[in-house]
Amino acid sequence: MKPAAKPPRVPAAPKPQPRQTSAVSPQRRTLLGATAAAGLGTLALLDPMLRAAAWAAGSDAPEKTDVKIGFIPLTDCASVVMASALELDKKHGVRIIPSKEASWAGLREKLANGDLDFAHALYGMIYGMQLGLAGAQQDMAILMGLNQNGQGITLSNQLREAGVTNGESLAAKMAAEPRQYTFAHTFPTGTHAMWLYYWLAGHGIDPATTRNVTVPPPQMVANMRIGNMDGFCVGEPWNARAITDKVGFSAASSQDIWKDHPEKVLGTRADFVERHPNTARAVTAAILEASRWIDSAPENLRKTAQVIAAKSYVNTQAGTIVGRMLGQYEDGLGKSWSDKHAMRFYGEGAVNFPYLSDGMWFMTQHKRWGLLAEHPDYLAVARQVNRIDLYKQAAAAAGTSLPANESRSSTLMDGVVWDGSNPAAYADGFTLKTARKANI
């Protein structure tokens, strides 16, 4: 597909202001940003080794100024699009060219062969590429997280008419009426596949016994409408769209599975980062500033929804997008609520930090479901892929605080705690898992 046209600047949207207001050079701004963020683990940014790494060949100017970033039409592409729409990319010396892609498989191929410089990418997809699970092995880099939360599991109205309203009643229905049940996700090693399998297993349903198919996000609703699937897991706005179009209902949100879970990332190839470290830092800093702007006010969320709803981006009504961005949920069964863990893009930087434990979690699930035959060196792979060094530099340039630790602890829907301390035992500890490569 051709790159999406660059939209006009967003009306009445004030540009985010840098936290350092003095007129200083980019080099000084980087160091001052580190000082401003100090107190939450940022003192390491003043290390001479990091300063030297930030100035390739004695300059921090981007090595490549025009960069193409692939994205899939989903709500969580917002920070990539808004970094361009708000011209925050120019502030950091680059021009972001958003490129709308038709499927995750197509995006992966373009990222691998160099047609794309960066991508709005599934966390697990990048790890699948690194481990050779999604095509040929290729060293990859995750520069930042783009969002947390905001995905969902939708079941068909046919199941609703048969009395299914949630995971428990789905399990009972499948046990009482055995047949081939079909569920869709968006990519075999991706986030949606892992949320779907975790949710099914949490209700005693072995995903290896169901038919699991891959469908591009914008095609989910149409396929459910014609009866091709019983359920799907996808990002917004396609769960909300299924309700609007009266073809399905929301059985669970992804934050029901894991509150504040990692989701999309800014991904690229490791060799691109090695050749263009300043470009990688500049693009990350621009998207960080866009993330902060989106989350800073409900009005900014509404303006973002208006921009990304355009045909060149998500191609739907802004009203379909904005409700769940604001945390206003309904399930299509008559229930509505304000979700405290709706999609977020910044969270004072907590959303964006590339936690090592987040990367390791996806590998534990790849092992759990037979996509990995053996345990990898979880921590070593995560340290290689999650480029915390570059993220720290970008965070300094954007005035974003850093967390105290490079891993975090979470409790998932089944009460199991994940903190990254013993990933092999965690992967092996589930009752439902497979020791062989399964059709999932």
Secondary structure, 3 states (H helix, E strand, C coil): CCCCCCCCCCCCCCCCCCCCCCCCCHHHHHHHHHHHHCCCCCHHHHCHHHHHHHCHHHCCCCCCCEEEEEECCCHHHHHHHHHHHCCHHHHCCCEEEEEECCCHHHHHHHHHHCCCCEEEEEHHHHHHHHCCCCCCCCCEEEEEECCECCEEEEEEHHHHHCCCCCHHHHHHHHHHCCCCCEEEECCCCCHHHHHHHHHHHHCCCCHHHCEEEECCHHHHHHHHHCCCCCEEEEECCHHHHHHHCCCEEEEEEHHHHCCCCECEEEEEEHHHHHHCHHHHHHHHHHHHHHHHHHHCCHHHHHHHHHHHCCCCCCCCCHHHHHHHHCCEEECCCCCEEECCCCCECCHHHCCCCCCHHHHHHHHHHHHHCCCCCCCCCHHHHHHHHECHHHHHHHHHHHCCCCCCCCCCCEECCCCCEECCCCHHHHHHCCCCCCCCCCCC
